[in-house]
Amino acid sequence: MAVHRLDLNGPLNQKTVNLTGGQAVLEYGEGMIRISPDKPDFCPQRICIRMGWISRPGQTIVCVPNRMVITVLGPETGPDSIVR
């Protein structure tokens, strides 16, 4: 298991990550991160790609088939949960 810590502050950048299903490209910077939709072949259902950009502490993107979790870390500024 590899752990990557990426600084979301700064200009947009990319990082390629090797996964079970292939390579994913992470796009990050300007306070946000996402899995690039340009090369979706690594994930069969592409749910993780459809999550889009995340930026708030606690937000998470999960790719179950590839066992990848992306979480934004930082001070919590909002409610823990919202129930409707």
C-alpha positions in Angstrom: 0.0 0.0 0.0 1.4 3.4 -1.0 0.4 6.7 0.6 0.8 9.9 -1.3 0.4 13.3 0.3 -0.2 16.0 -2.2 -0.3 19.8 -1.5 -3.6 21.1 -2.9 -2.4 24.7 -2.7 -0.6 26.0 -5.7 -1.1 25.7 -9.4 -2.8 22.7 -11.1 -0.6 19.7 -11.3 -0.9 16.0 -12.2 0.4 12.8 -10.6 0.2 9.3 -12.1 -0.7 6.5 -9.7 -0.2 2.8 -10.5 -3.2 0.7 -9.5 -4.4 -2.9 -9.8 -6.5 -2.0 -12.9 -3.9 0.3 -14.5 -2.8 3.9 -14.1 -4.9 6.7 -12.8 -4.0 10.4 -13.2 -4.8 12.6 -10.3 -5.3 16.3 -11.0 -4.8 18.6 -8.0 -4.1 22.2 -7.1 -6.0 25.5 -6.5 -7.4 23.8 -3.3 -9.0 20.8 -5.0 -8.3 17.3 -6.3 -10.0 14.8 -8.7 -9.3 11.7 -10.8 -8.8 12.8 -14.4 -11.6 11.7 -16.7 -9.1 11.6 -19.7 -7.9 8.0 -19.0 -10.8 6.1 -17.4 -9.7 2.6 -18.5 -8.4 1.6 -15.0 -11.8 1.5 -13.4 -14.7 -0.6 -14.7 -17.6 1.4 -13.4 -16.0 4.9 -13.3 -17.9 6.0 -10.2 -14.7 7.5 -8.7 -14.2 9.6 -11.8 -17.8 10.9 -11.8 -17.2 12.3 -8.2 -15.4 15.2 -9.9 -13.5 17.8 -7.9 -13.4 17.7 -4.1 -12.0 20.5 -1.9 -13.5 20.4 1.6 -11.8 18.7 4.5 -13.4 15.3 5.0 -14.5 14.8 1.4 -13.5 11.5 -0.1 -13.2 9.8 -3.5 -13.2 6.0 -3.3 -12.3 3.5 -6.1 -13.3 0.1 -4.7 -12.1 -2.1 -7.5 -8.6 -0.5 -7.2 -8.6 -0.1 -3.4 -7.8 3.6 -3.7 -9.1 6.3 -1.3 -8.5 10.0 -1.7 -9.3 12.2 1.3 -9.0 16.0 1.7 -7.3 16.7 5.1 -7.5 19.9 7.0 -9.4 21.7 9.7 -13.1 20.9 9.7 -15.2 24.0 9.1 -18.7 22.7 8.6 -21.2 20.3 10.2 -20.3 16.7 10.7 -23.4 15.5 8.8 -26.6 16.6 7.3 -29.8 14.5 7.4 -32.9 15.2 5.4 
